[in-house]
Amino acid sequence: HPESSMSTQAAGPLSDTDLSGENPHGHSHTPSHFRTLLIGCIGVVYGDIGTSPLYAFREAAHHIAKDGVGTGEILGILSLILWSLVLVVTIKYVVFLLRVDNRGEGGILALMALTQRNIGRHMGIVFFAGVAGAALFFGDGAITPAISVLSAVEGAELITPAFSKFVLPISMAIIIGLFSVQQHGTANVSKFFGPITIVWFLALGGGGLSWIIKAPIVLNAINPYYAFTFLFSHGFMSFVVLGSVFLAVTGAEALYSDLGHFGRKPIQVAWLYFVFPCLALNYLGQGALLMTLPATIENPFFLLFPEWALIPMVI
């Protein structure tokens, strides 16, 4: 399942070479094998962070919606989201942490073992830090599927309000079904979800781009000035908003935890050349939509798309 950042770390049936084909020294892939890994890692590694546009921008904007969300505030929230993706995912994970592998493996426990082997002392501190990190990781793996699936199924309410009473049971059925499937290993999950998730990201980017064209002023959010201005002008509320902004990077830990399954290069290439551009376009598109039609704050993600595309996007 796209939310399998926890389970893939302990998927059991698969070894490092089963999927990535890399040994601990990181030998290169053949072109066809690399494409397979690229498609697979988009489905498994980036499924979680790929669902964040469903709720991250909406929740951040709701904190200040009582007084109306102005253009400057929209640009500030978008700038915080974009630069969180740059700093947390691109810089922290893609540039640095993916290079800190333990014989080709990633994840919090692999990092703990690597640290213990190298520092030679203060072992207790490292052990408890690793256990705490694993506990937080486990909690994230339990919470984010519920948030993502609920946010997705809530889109059905836009089709007809009659769906409202079915949101919770449908969400429960989906989660039970997905967790029952993912136990069969990462390879099967990636083959199924890879192509689906590629279509999903293309839809994210296309939906956002259509509104960016209508309100190109939203591109100013790329300037970090708006992020700093928002933080320093909203006092304590800026920290509340920042808590919702960080929903945009939930699932980033999967880049490191699934390193042993797919290898470093497919994960890096998928993020830099496909996933990140599609996410950025979608978040900017939601901001452009909100600037143009303030009433869409209730669900800016699904309202990005024309009416005929609503049912396919929910599905």
Salt bridges, closest charged atoms under 4 A:
GLU22 OE2 - HIS29 NE2 3.45
GLU59 OE2 - ARG58 NE 3.21
GLU73 OE2 - HIS234 NE2 2.91
ASP101 OD1 - ARG264 NH2 3.23
GLU154 OE1 - ARG58 NH1 3.74
